[in-house]
Amino acid sequence: MTRRAEYAAVDSGPQTLRIDTHVHTAASYDGTTTPAELVDAARRAGLDGIAVTDHDTIDGAREVARLAPDDLLVIVGCEVSTADGHLLALGVDAAPEPGRPLARTARAVREAGGIAVVAHPFQRSRHGARRAAIDDVDGVEVYNAHAVTNVRNRQADRFAIRRDYPRFGASDAHRPENVGRAATDVRLPADAVSSPNATPATETVLEAMRAGRTDPVGDRTTTWQYLTKVVGNARLKTTSLSLF
C-alpha cells in the first residue's frame, strides 16, 4: 500500500478542512517563498488552509494572513528551536523563546492559546526531537513530506498511536512547488460552521486539532527535491533574504 493510500482521508465532507500545517516563507533562513507566492501556491494546491511556521518568527505568517483571501484559512505560527528539537507552535501571537526544553516550550505555547506539535520527530539531522524529550504535547507530525524514506515517519506514527497523540501531516515546504504535498485533514464537528462554504474561526480549527480530529494525508518530495534543499541550505544560512 502506498503512503498516499494509507493516509487517505476518512471524511471528505463539508466539515473536513485540508490544512498544510507546516510551511515556510523567506522569513526562514532556508525558505525562498514570498508571502504572496505562498498564498498562490496554497490556492493552486486546493488547500483550505495553511499554518505558516517560519523558524522562530511569526513575521512571515502575519504577512501571509494579511494577504490571504477570506476563503483561505491562515494559522499564524512558527517552528520553535527548542533545546530538544523543533516544535511547531500553531495559533500564537508571538514567537516563543527559543532554546528552552521542548516540554516547557509546549506548555508556554498552550498557555498562549496555541497548540504544540512536534515537527519531524526522530530525524536528528533535521533537529527532530528524541523520544525521551517528547512529553505533554498537543500532537505529533507523523508524516513530513520532506523525507527521502518513510522510516522516521513510520516511527513517529507508531509513537503517536501508542501515546494517543493527535497525528499530523505536512509538506514542510520551503519552496512554492511543494506546498500541499502533504497535509492534515481536520474533521470539524457538524455544528462548527454556519454553512458548508463558510471559513471557520482559527480557534474552532485548533480545538478540533487538540481533540485529535486529524488525519495525515499526502506524499513525499522527490529525492532530487530533497537533495536540492540540503545542498541549498548551506548557502542560504549565510544569505539574508528579504520578505518584502
C-alpha positions as CSV (number, residue, x, y, z in Angstrom):
1,M,0.0,0.0,0.0
2,T,1.4,3.4,-0.9
3,R,1.7,6.1,1.8
4,R,-0.9,8.2,-0.1
5,A,-3.4,5.3,0.1
6,E,-2.5,4.5,3.7
7,Y,-3.2,8.1,4.6
8,A,-6.4,8.6,2.6
9,A,-8.8,11.0,4.2
10,V,-11.6,9.2,6.1
11,D,-14.1,12.1,5.7
12,S,-14.3,14.3,2.7
13,G,-17.5,16.1,3.7
14,P,-18.0,19.8,4.0
15,Q,-16.8,19.8,7.6
16,T,-13.4,18.5,6.7
17,L,-10.6,21.0,6.0
18,R,-7.3,20.1,4.4
19,I,-4.6,22.2,6.0
20,D,-0.9,22.1,5.4
21,T,0.3,22.6,8.9
22,H,4.0,23.3,8.3
23,V,5.0,25.7,5.6
24,H,7.8,28.3,5.4
25,T,8.3,31.7,3.8
26,A,11.5,33.6,3.0
27,A,11.4,34.8,6.7
28,S,13.0,31.4,7.4
29,Y,16.8,31.3,6.6
30,D,16.2,28.3,4.4
31,G,13.0,29.4,2.7
32,T,12.6,31.0,-0.7
33,T,8.8,31.6,-0.9
34,T,7.4,35.1,-0.6
35,P,4.1,35.6,1.3
36,A,2.3,36.3,-2.0
37,E,3.7,33.2,-3.6
38,L,2.7,31.1,-0.6
39,V,-0.9,32.3,-0.9
40,D,-1.0,31.5,-4.6
41,A,0.6,28.0,-4.0
42,A,-1.9,27.1,-1.4
43,R,-4.8,28.0,-3.6
44,R,-3.3,26.1,-6.5
45,A,-2.9,23.1,-4.3
46,G,-6.6,23.2,-3.4
47,L,-5.9,23.7,0.3
48,D,-8.5,25.0,2.8
49,G,-5.8,26.4,5.0
50,I,-2.1,26.7,5.9
51,A,-0.2,27.1,9.1
52,V,2.8,29.3,8.4
53,T,5.7,28.2,10.6
54,D,8.9,30.0,9.9
55,H,11.9,29.4,12.2
56,D,11.5,31.4,15.4
57,T,9.5,34.2,13.9
58,I,5.9,35.0,13.1
59,D,6.6,37.9,10.8
60,G,6.1,35.9,7.6
61,A,2.9,34.3,8.9
62,R,1.4,37.7,9.7
63,E,2.1,38.9,6.2
64,V,0.6,35.8,4.7
65,A,-2.5,36.3,6.9
66,R,-2.8,39.9,5.7
67,L,-2.6,38.9,2.0
68,A,-4.8,35.7,2.2
69,P,-8.4,35.8,0.7
70,D,-11.3,35.1,3.0
71,D,-11.7,31.5,1.8
72,L,-8.1,30.6,2.8
73,L,-7.6,30.0,6.5
74,V,-4.1,31.1,7.7
75,I,-2.9,29.9,11.1
76,V,-0.2,32.1,12.4
77,G,2.6,30.1,13.9
78,C,6.3,29.3,14.0
79,E,8.8,26.5,14.2
80,V,10.5,26.9,17.6
81,S,14.1,25.9,18.0
82,T,13.9,24.3,21.5
83,A,16.8,22.7,23.3
84,D,15.5,19.3,22.4
85,G,14.4,19.8,18.8
86,H,11.9,21.6,16.6
87,L,8.4,22.3,17.8
88,L,5.5,23.8,15.8
89,A,3.6,26.5,17.7
90,L,0.3,26.9,15.9
91,G,-2.1,29.8,16.7
92,V,0.2,32.1,18.7
93,D,0.5,35.8,18.7
94,A,4.3,35.9,19.4
95,A,7.2,33.5,18.7
96,P,8.1,31.5,21.9
97,E,11.6,32.0,23.2
98,P,14.0,29.5,21.6
99,G,16.4,27.4,23.4
100,R,14.2,26.1,26.2
101,P,13.3,22.5,26.9
102,L,10.7,21.1,24.5
103,A,8.1,20.3,27.2
104,R,8.5,23.7,28.8
105,T,8.0,25.4,25.4
106,A,5.0,23.3,24.7
107,R,3.4,24.4,28.0
108,A,4.1,28.1,27.1
109,V,2.5,27.6,23.6
110,R,-0.6,26.1,25.3
111,E,-0.7,28.9,27.8
112,A,-0.6,31.4,24.9
113,G,-3.7,29.7,23.4
114,G,-1.9,27.8,20.8
115,I,-1.2,24.1,20.2
116,A,2.3,22.5,20.2
117,V,3.1,19.8,17.6
118,V,6.4,18.0,17.4
119,A,8.0,18.6,14.0
120,H,9.7,15.7,12.1
121,P,10.5,13.8,15.4
122,F,13.5,11.4,15.5
123,Q,15.1,13.0,12.4
124,R,18.1,14.1,14.3
125,S,19.8,15.6,11.2
126,R,16.9,18.0,11.0
127,H,16.7,18.8,14.7
128,G,13.9,16.3,15.3
129,A,13.2,15.6,19.0
130,R,14.2,12.3,20.6
131,R,11.6,10.1,22.1
132,A,12.6,10.9,25.7
133,A,12.1,14.7,25.1
134,I,8.5,14.4,23.8
135,D,6.1,14.9,26.7
136,D,2.8,16.7,27.2
137,V,2.5,18.0,23.6
138,D,-0.7,18.5,21.6
139,G,0.3,16.5,18.6
140,V,3.0,14.8,16.6
141,E,3.9,15.3,12.9
142,V,3.8,11.7,11.8
143,Y,4.1,12.4,8.0
144,N,6.6,15.0,6.9
145,A,6.8,15.1,3.1
146,H,10.4,16.3,3.2
147,A,12.0,12.9,3.6
148,V,13.9,10.5,1.4
149,T,12.4,7.4,3.1
150,N,9.5,6.9,5.4
151,V,11.4,5.2,8.2
152,R,11.2,8.1,10.7
153,N,7.6,8.9,9.6
154,R,6.5,5.4,10.4
155,Q,8.4,5.5,13.7
156,A,6.7,8.8,14.6
157,D,3.3,7.3,13.6
158,R,3.7,4.3,15.9
159,F,4.9,6.6,18.7
160,A,1.9,8.9,18.3
161,I,-0.6,6.0,18.3
162,R,1.0,4.4,21.4
163,R,0.9,7.7,23.3
164,D,-2.5,8.7,21.9
165,Y,-1.3,12.0,20.4
166,P,-3.2,13.6,17.6
167,R,-1.4,12.8,14.3
168,F,-0.4,15.5,11.7
169,G,0.8,15.5,8.2
170,A,2.5,18.4,6.4
171,S,4.7,19.4,3.5
172,D,7.4,21.3,5.4
173,A,7.5,23.3,2.1
174,H,10.3,25.8,1.7
175,R,9.5,26.3,-1.9
176,P,6.1,27.1,-3.6
177,E,6.0,23.9,-5.6
178,N,6.0,21.7,-2.5
179,V,3.1,23.4,-0.7
180,G,0.3,20.9,-0.1
181,R,2.3,17.8,-1.0
182,A,1.3,16.5,2.5
183,A,-1.3,18.0,4.8
184,T,-3.7,17.3,7.7
185,D,-7.4,16.7,7.2
186,V,-9.1,18.3,10.2
187,R,-12.6,17.0,10.9
188,L,-14.8,19.6,12.4
189,P,-18.0,18.9,14.4
190,A,-21.1,19.2,12.4
191,D,-22.2,22.4,14.1
192,A,-18.7,24.1,13.9
193,V,-19.5,26.4,11.0
194,S,-22.7,28.2,10.0
195,S,-22.6,26.9,6.4
196,P,-20.5,24.4,4.3
197,N,-18.9,27.3,2.4
198,A,-18.0,29.4,5.5
199,T,-14.4,29.6,6.7
200,P,-14.4,28.6,10.4
201,A,-12.6,30.6,13.0
202,T,-9.0,29.7,13.8
203,E,-9.9,28.7,17.3
204,T,-12.5,26.2,16.0
205,V,-9.9,24.5,13.9
206,L,-7.3,24.5,16.7
207,E,-9.8,22.9,19.1
208,A,-10.6,20.2,16.6
209,M,-6.8,19.6,16.3
210,R,-6.5,19.4,20.1
211,A,-9.3,16.9,20.2
212,G,-7.5,14.6,17.7
213,R,-9.9,15.1,14.8
214,T,-6.9,14.9,12.5
215,D,-5.8,12.6,9.6
216,P,-2.4,12.9,7.9
217,V,-2.5,12.8,4.1
218,G,-0.1,13.2,1.2
219,D,3.1,12.1,-0.4
220,R,6.9,12.7,-0.1
221,T,9.1,15.1,-2.0
222,T,11.3,13.5,-4.7
223,T,14.8,12.6,-3.9
224,W,16.1,15.3,-6.2
225,Q,14.0,18.0,-4.4
226,Y,15.3,16.7,-1.0
227,L,18.9,16.8,-2.1
228,T,18.5,20.2,-3.7
229,K,17.2,21.7,-0.4
230,V,20.0,20.0,1.6
231,V,22.7,21.5,-0.7
232,G,21.0,24.8,-0.8
233,N,20.7,25.2,2.9
234,A,24.4,25.7,3.4
235,R,24.3,28.7,1.1
236,L,21.0,30.1,2.4
237,K,22.2,30.1,6.0
238,T,24.7,32.8,5.1
239,T,22.3,34.8,2.9
240,S,19.9,37.4,4.1
241,L,16.6,37.0,2.2
242,S,14.2,39.9,2.1
243,L,10.5,39.2,2.7
244,F,9.1,42.4,1.2
